[in-house]
């Protein structure tokens, strides 16, 4: 029997990546279109490379109160969304829907938590997560993998548990402790001073977890390390709470495979967006896709 695969896309990660990859693309009257064009290319690649039947684009929707209560400066270092990107978001959402993808979001919940909860709830299928976020590696196992863009080759590589180990020097179930020690500048999480990736991975290889370090601090090789851990226990406990994804999150109407089946594509919506934003190169590709894919016209009223 053919194996089903669920594709879960970290939506804003892909939108930002596309926005920065393609610069200064506008319509004749000056409307920004670079992020729309980038996501259109991404959606076409998904259709051609994977021909997905199940999946969703998962959006962040505000910062989680629980993490802010623990660390008021969580993600405070991130600049606001650029205005020329913000004005494209609604059209991008329409484009995603026109390709048949379901959009999932919950107020005050981050996309990574939703993805982790889906991976935990739907256990009978393989799941592939399209993201480059480090913290989502904690959910990788024999069934759940990451499809990430290699920063050097720009090609998509699949991160299995072994690939996660090759990249970070730790297993997926150690990623939370690893990031707690080294920090995560993208989320404004400060790690232990002087502890880099190599030291963190060596410590986790030796002790298995941060909890075990505190059970046996006398086994740390230097007095400096012992002092560092003993003086920063609260920092590490805070970091662990922030980085651990909420896989027990309640998800409305997302309990099995059929809740994530892709809809039929909407050719008229695709063509309208391509015409409005003067994306002439997309028309031929849209026609090619639609000839081999069930089409539902007028699915949305805009």
N, C-alpha and C positions, 0 to 999 in steps of 0.2 A: 504494500500500500504506500502511495506517495506521501511523503512527510510534509505537513503543513508548517509554514514559517510565518511568524508575525514580525512585521517591520515597524519599529517605533522610532520616530524621528524627533530629535530635540530641535524644535522649530526655530527658536531664536538663535541657537548656535549656527544653524545653516543660513538664516537670513543675514546675520552679521557677517558671516564668512563671505557670502555672495556680495553683500554691500561693499565690503572692503576690497574684494577681488576685482570688481568692475567699477571703474571710476568715471564720473562726469558723463553719464549717459542720460540724455533728456529727450523729450519730444521737441518738435519745432517751436512750440510755444513755451518751452522751458520747464515742463513738468518732469521731475526726476523719474527715471525708469530703470536705473541700474540694478537695484535689488529685485525688482519684478523680473527683469530679464534673467538674472542669475538663478532665481528660484525656478523659473520656467525651464531653464536648461537642466537644473537639478532634478526636477520632476520628470522630465523626458528621459534622463539617464536612469532614474529609478525604474521607469516603465520598461526601458529597453534592456537594462542589465539584469533586473531581477523579476520582472513581470509579477509584481506582488498581488496576492489575492486578499491578504489580511494585513491590517496595520492602521496606524494613526500618526498624525503630526501632533505633538504634545507641546503646549505653550505654557510658559510661566505666566502667572497672573498675580503680580504683587509679591512682596516679600513675606515669608512666614513669620507670624507673631512669635512662635515658640523660639525660633533662632534669634530673633531680635531681642527677645527677653533675656536670652543667655549672653548675647554679645551685641550691644546696641550699634556697634560700628560694622556689623556684618554687611559686606558688599558696599560699604559707604564710599570706597575709593573708586567705584565705577562711575564714569561720566554718564550723563543722561543720554538717552537715545537722540541721535542727530535728527534735526527737523526734516531734512531731506530724505531720511529713511522712514521716519514716523508717518509721513504722508503717503507712503507706499504700502503700509501694513494691511490696510483693509482690502486693497486690491490683491495683495499676496494671499490673504486668507481666502478670497473668492477663487483665486487661481488654484490653490491647493484643493479646495472643494470641487472645482470643476474637473480635476483629475481623479475624482472619486474618493479622496482620502477623508476620513473622519478627523475632525479637530477636537481635541480633548484639552480642557483646562478647568481649573477650580480656583475660585477666589482665595488668595492668600496661600497658594500652594505652588511649589516649584516643580518644573517639568521632571526633574530627576526623581523626585519622590513619587510622582504618578507612574513613571516608567518602572521604578523598583516595585511598586505595589502591583502593577499588572504582571510583572515577571513572577512575583510570588503567588498571585491569585490563580493565574492560568498556567498550570503545571504540566499540561499534556502536550504542549507544542514547543517547537523551537522558537526562540526570540532573537532577533538581530536588532541592535540599537545603533542608530546612526548619530554619532556624537564624537567629539574629541575631549569631552570633559573627563578629568582624571577620576573624580569621586564615583562616577557610575561604574568604574571597574570593580567595585565591591560586590556587585550583583552577578558578575561573570561566573559561569560554571560550565558543566558539560553540555548544558541545554541553552544557556544564554551567552551570546557573544556580542562584541562591539564591532561595528564597521566604522573605522576612523580613517581620516585622510592623513597619509604620511606627509609630514611637513617638508621633507626633502624631495621625494619623488612625485608628490601630489596625487598619488594613486591610493585607492581605498584598500586598506588591509584589515583582515579579520583578526580580532584579538580574542583568542581562546585563553583559558587559564595559563597555559604554558607561555603564550605571547605576553600576557600581563606580567608574568614573572621575568621574562626576558627584558621587558621595557623598564620595570621598576625595581626588580630584584626582590620582590615579595609576591606572595600569593594573593588572590582576590580577597580572601577573608582576613588579610592583614593590611589592606589598603587604608582602612580608616585609621589604624594606629600609625601607619607610615605617614599619612598626610598630617595627622595630629602632631607628629614630631617635626616634620620638615616645614609645615605650614602650607598655605595656599594663597599666594598673593592675589590671585584673581578674585578670591572671595574675602580678601582682607583678613585672613586668618594667620596670625603670627605663630610660628613654630618655636622650638627650643633654640635659643641662641647658640650658634656654633655647630648645630647638628645639620648636616647635609644629607643628601640622598644615600650616599655610600655608607655612612655611619648608621643611618636609620635602618637600612636593609640588613646590615651586619648584625645589629642588635636584635632585630626581629628574627633573623635566622638563628641566632643563639638562644633567645628567650621565648620566641613564639608570639609574644604579645606584650603590650605595656603592662597589663595586669601582672604578668609573671615577673617583670622587672621589679615591681614594687613588692612582690612576695619574696624576692631574693636579691635585694639591692647590694648585698655584700659580694655578689658575684660580678658586679660591674668592675671592669679592669682597672679603673683609675679613681682616685678620690674626687677628681674634678667632675667625672661623670656622675658619681654618686651624689655629690652636692647639687649638680644641675637638676637631676631628676627629683630629688627630695625637695628642692626649693620651687619646683614648677609643677607640682602634682595637680594643683587646681587648674592651671593653664591647660594641661593635657586632658583633664576631665572635661573641661569646657569644650576644647577642640573636638573631642570624640563625640560629644553630644551634638555639636553643630554639623559635623561631617557625616554622621550616620544617617542614612536615608530612611524615611518613614515608610517602610514596606508594608506596614499594617494599616495604611491609609484606607479609609472607606471610599470605594469607587462606585458611584451610582451607575447601574446598568452596564457593568463591565465585569462579568463573571465567567464568560466562556468565549470560545472562538467566534461564534456567530455575531457577537457584539462588535467585532472588529473587522467584519468583512467590508471590502471596498465597494463603494457604489459604482454604478455605471458612469462613464465619463460624459461630460457635457460639452460637446463640440461647439455649440453656439456661444457658450460662455467663454471658452478658450479663445475663439476667433474674435469676439468682441474686445477682450482685453488686449490681444495682440494688435488689433486695429487701433484701439484708443491710444495705446502707448507706442505705436509705430514700430512694432517688433516684426518687421517683414520677414526676417529669416525663419521665424517660427511657423509661418503658415504651412509651408510644405511638410514640415515635420509633424504638425498637428494632423494634417490629412493622412499622413502615413500611419500614425498611431491609430487614428479613428477607423481606418479600413480593417484593422485586425483586432479591434476591441469593441465590445458592445457599447453603443452610444445611446444616451438618453438626452433628448433635446428639451430645452426649457425647464430644466430641473430646478433652477433658481430664478427668482424674480428680483432683478436689481434695479 
